[in-house]
Amino acid sequence: MKAELQQPAELLADLELWETSIDEKTPAQSVEDLFAGAPELPGVVVMDGDRVAGVLSRRAFHGLLSRPFSRELYLKKPIATSVQALGSDVPFVMAADTPVASAVESALARPPEHVYEPVIVQKEGVFFLLQTDVLLRAQSSILAQANNEKDTLLDELRETVERLKQAQDRLVQTEKMAALGQLVAGVAHEINTPIGVALTAASHLSERTEAFTKLFSSGAIKRSDLTHYAELAKDSAELLQFNIRRAAQLIQSFKQVAVDQASEQRRSFDLGSYLSQLSASLAPEVRKSGNTLQISCDENIEVDSFPGALAQVLSNLIQNAIVHAYDGDHRGEIIVTATQCAKDVEIRVEDQGKGIPSEHLARVFDPFFTTKRGSGGSGLGLHIVYNIVTETLCGRISCSSEVGRGTRFTVTAPLSPLE
Amino acid sequence: MTKDTDELLFADSEADEPQQASAAGWKVLIVDDEEQIHAVTKMVLSDFHFRDKPLVFLSAHSGAQGRELLREHPDVAVVFLDVVMETENAGLDLAREIREVLENHFVRIILRTGQPGQAPERRVIVDYDINDYKEKSELTAQKLFSAMVTALRSYQDIMTIESSRRSLEKVIADAGIVLDILKSP
């Protein structure tokens, strides 16, 4: 995109140079004729043999001649006299490979009356004249170019930051959905068992009832058949009840958690019973990992907040303990404690796992910080927790840890965050 | 019999039956971390008989317990095996161990999973030497019954082949001795 922009000149050699020089002994009249014959010519280099004697610009020369009696005074004399009169006999010579920027700097450092005079550029032993305005224009186009480049870079940078932010948002969203997916899988497994048991028991009961009915109508029934059947009916019914109730409970708690997790609804709820529902839906995951989960909560903590957000926070923290605190051969307890402190609720999630080294502790909430990149860690779990706690729940979260002893996350959030 | 409102009773010999059962039954091992599964399996198969022999149940609540019981009872005929227990693959690990470590190629293994996604039927039945695959949520009493009969029948066939193989081995070994005797002048 920068290809169409012409690269501005960077050295004096690249600028428009005039190669007109005259000897200092040339009569001023001939110089005036020269200027008259070449209206474009901005000035001449005045030479004394191989040495530069000075510079004479058209403007300064005409200025000199317009003074009273000047024509009579100077025109007949060698041009050197005019140059001396103008004070332009101290030649300002710069090498052709001088960068424009430093040339501008030294050109502008000349005495104020000479600031606009042309400068002399020496290129391979030849002296050229360079107009100061050309030099200044070159400098300004360099600056403009640099400015353009800066703007383009800034735009690109802004675009990149925006893209990164979008990618991060998408990842956060994906992570949320993945957590929901895990929950679904866990509960599906958990529910298959009671449903399966109920199905087996119900089909058994129905078969036996059919057989019993046949036996009964044939009249060949024994007392033992009846007691046997009654016992079987009782056992089946007990199994059915127990397992169907369990399935119902699971569905109930799952529904609540899943709905809350998917939507971001605010509602009033009793923290204790919500936590035990949550614990039911997290139990399979925890059990599978070989750890145990213990949740305790003060009674009657009424919260008016975002249960889905809270569920996500706790399930991420618990997941984090499973994956990080108790990796390898470590197994242990994950303890969740909720207490009310004035208008806040404080929830602690503790483990007795391997702990977080102090150099990692400050970074645990950073996005994409993970010690498990190779094994599928995204580095977003705790970042999501941090965002939800600070933004949705209007609270704060802290983490303390001791290597080899365990880690504690403390979430403090208002019972009823302001809208 | 007459259609009395009252029942007819033959109260004899019932007390003897359970004793017979434990003496000579088909040993069935249930490996599952869910107590309910043990309860319902035992209930459904409580008066199951195959070739006039009842079932004798052994219960394990983890893969490790299952392994111990199989070591103690190499004559278990059928194992009902859960997949996800102390670990995600505890059941599959046990299945492999039964064949490769305990070198028990006779016992019939019926995998019962509550989470088919965890152990897809196609992969499991190819990769592991198991004999049947059931999803817990589809196991009616009838299916459980059929699975049990099928498993016991093939167990019995295998044991018959095994014992003929053994007697054949013995015959060959004996024949060798006879030949040796005959050869020696």
Boltz contact constraints between the chains, C-beta under 6 A:
constraints:
  - contact:
      token1: [A, 189]
      token2: [B, 114]
      max_distance: 6.0
  - contact:
      token1: [A, 189]
      token2: [B, 115]
      max_distance: 6.0
  - contact:
      token1: [A, 192]
      token2: [B, 114]
      max_distance: 6.0
  - contact:
      token1: [A, 192]
      token2: [B, 136]
      max_distance: 6.0
  - contact:
      token1: [A, 192]
      token2: [B, 137]
      max_distance: 6.0
  - contact:
      token1: [A, 193]
      token2: [B, 34]
      max_distance: 6.0
  - contact:
      token1: [A, 193]
      token2: [B, 114]
      max_distance: 6.0
  - contact:
      token1: [A, 193]
      token2: [B, 136]
      max_distance: 6.0
  - contact:
      token1: [A, 195]
      token2: [B, 137]
      max_distance: 6.0
  - contact:
      token1: [A, 196]
      token2: [B, 136]
      max_distance: 6.0
  - contact:
      token1: [A, 196]
      token2: [B, 137]
      max_distance: 6.0
  - contact:
      token1: [A, 196]
      token2: [B, 139]
      max_distance: 6.0
  - contact:
      token1: [A, 197]
      token2: [B, 36]
      max_distance: 6.0
  - contact:
      token1: [A, 197]
      token2: [B, 40]
      max_distance: 6.0
  - contact:
      token1: [A, 200]
      token2: [B, 40]
      max_distance: 6.0
  - contact:
      token1: [A, 200]
      token2: [B, 44]
      max_distance: 6.0
  - contact:
      token1: [A, 200]
      token2: [B, 139]
      max_distance: 6.0
  - contact:
      token1: [A, 200]
      token2: [B, 141]
      max_distance: 6.0
  - contact:
      token1: [A, 201]
      token2: [B, 40]
      max_distance: 6.0
  - contact:
      token1: [A, 203]
      token2: [B, 140]
      max_distance: 6.0
  - contact:
      token1: [A, 203]
      token2: [B, 141]
      max_distance: 6.0
  - contact:
      token1: [A, 204]
      token2: [B, 44]
      max_distance: 6.0
  - contact:
      token1: [A, 204]
      token2: [B, 141]
      max_distance: 6.0
  - contact:
      token1: [A, 207]
      token2: [B, 141]
      max_distance: 6.0
  - contact:
      token1: [A, 219]
      token2: [B, 1]
      max_distance: 6.0
  - contact:
      token1: [A, 219]
      token2: [B, 3]
      max_distance: 6.0
  - contact:
      token1: [A, 222]
      token2: [B, 9]
      max_distance: 6.0
  - contact:
      token1: [A, 222]
      token2: [B, 10]
      max_distance: 6.0
  - contact:
      token1: [A, 223]
      token2: [B, 7]
      max_distance: 6.0
  - contact:
      token1: [A, 223]
      token2: [B, 9]
      max_distance: 6.0
  - contact:
      token1: [A, 224]
      token2: [B, 14]
      max_distance: 6.0
  - contact:
      token1: [A, 235]
      token2: [B, 43]
      max_distance: 6.0
  - contact:
      token1: [A, 239]
      token2: [B, 40]
      max_distance: 6.0
  - contact:
      token1: [A, 243]
      token2: [B, 36]
      max_distance: 6.0
  - contact:
      token1: [A, 288]
      token2: [B, 88]
      max_distance: 6.0
